[in-house]
Amino acid sequence: MPPPGPRPASRVPTRRLFLHANGDNADLLIWGKTFGGNRYTGLGQITKRNVTQLRKAWVTPINDDGEEEASPLIYRGNVYVSTAHDGVLAFDDATGKLRWAFPYNPSYELQYAVNRGVGLGSGRIYIATEDCRIVALGPASGSQAGTVPYTSAQVASGTKLYAQQCSSCHGAKLQGISAPALTGSGFGHANLSVSQIRTIVTQQMPLSSPGSLKPDQYAAILAYLFSYNCIHASGGDKSAFPTRDEPAFKAVAVRGATCPVK
């Protein structure tokens, strides 16, 4: 049986645990229980004599109108399952209480919505989406790794503000003119985090009048900048880039990839 009491939600299995998944009767790390896919467990509590006495422990509805075909994975008291439209849910395995939910907004309308499940590894939870993306999530809160919140409305506003306030020095395509480029390999080599870039922009820009813009204007410009640098938005276009720094921004590095805003 699993050890009593709460178990941490902020960890995922190590390579060694995967290699010995067949002997781990407290968890379900792989869809088929083992790499052989035999779904065999060594637990002895359920027998031929008492199997008819089994009762539901809990049931929770999933708010998705697609086909639910995913097998859940279980690790240290947490149940992870994907939804038909590529969302991910985490539940307490003892009570069924929702720990967190990661909603996903596909880039186009899905004609047949179905997802076959998540994977665990390297400190993350992974899901392959139907619009051809791999999304990595933090197991403690379901936050998307390497992303920041911003909305398409912020990007649209930031595009105009950048053209007015920044393009004469940094270039219409962020290529750099009299000031450094804000995208591309040269920018990426600086290995700046979202937090560091936010500090530079809000405190030193525009060059002619540092700190002169309103907080929401800086947030819009930053949303445009990160979108242009292929930092994807989290929150399904519902969470705006904040007007203050956040601890998670220190862990998101801007590598200099270029995704021009259309």
C-alpha positions, 0 to 999 in steps of 0.5 A: 500500500502507499505510505500514509499521509500527504506526499509531495506534489512537486516531484516526478519520478527519476530514471531509476524509478521508471526502470523498476516500475514493475515493482512499484505498486504504489504508483502508475508511472507508465500507461501499461504499468510496465514497459511490457504493457501487461498492467500487472500489479503486485498488490494483494488486497484485492482477491477473488473472494473480495472483488465483488465488495469493491466500491467507488472511492470517488468520481469527478466530472471532466468538463470537456465535450470530446472523447475521453480516452486517456489513461491516468498516471499516478505518482505519490498521491497525485493523479495526472490525466489529459482531457480531450482538448489537450488540457491536463488535470491533477487530482488527489488520489485519495479524495479526488480533489482537484489540485490544479488544472491546465487549460489548453487552447488549440491553435485551430478547431479540432474536428475530432478531439481526443488525447491519449494521456500525459508522460512524466519525466525530467521534472516535468509533465508532458502532453502532446497536443493535437495541433502538433505541440509538446507542452511541458508543465510543472508538477506542483502547479501545472504552470507551463515551462518556458512560457509567460502570460500575455494576451493577443490584445496586449500583443496588438497594443504592444506592436503599435507602442513599439513602433511609436516608442522603440522602432527608431532605435531597435528597428521595425523588425527588432533587428537593431539600428542605433540600439541593440537587436531585440531578437536573433542569435546575438540577443539570445547569447545574452541569456537574459531571463524574462525578469531581467528583460522586464527590468531593463525595459521598464527602467531604461526605456524609452532611451529618450525618456526612461520610465515614462510609459504607463505600467500597462504600456510597458506590459503590452510592449513586453508581451509583443517582445516575448511573442516575437521571441517565440516565448509562448503565452500561457493561460489560453489568452485569458491571462495578461502580462502583469505590471509587476515582476513575478518569481517565475519570470527568473526561470524563463530564458529568452533564447533569441528565436524569432517568431515575427508577429503577424 
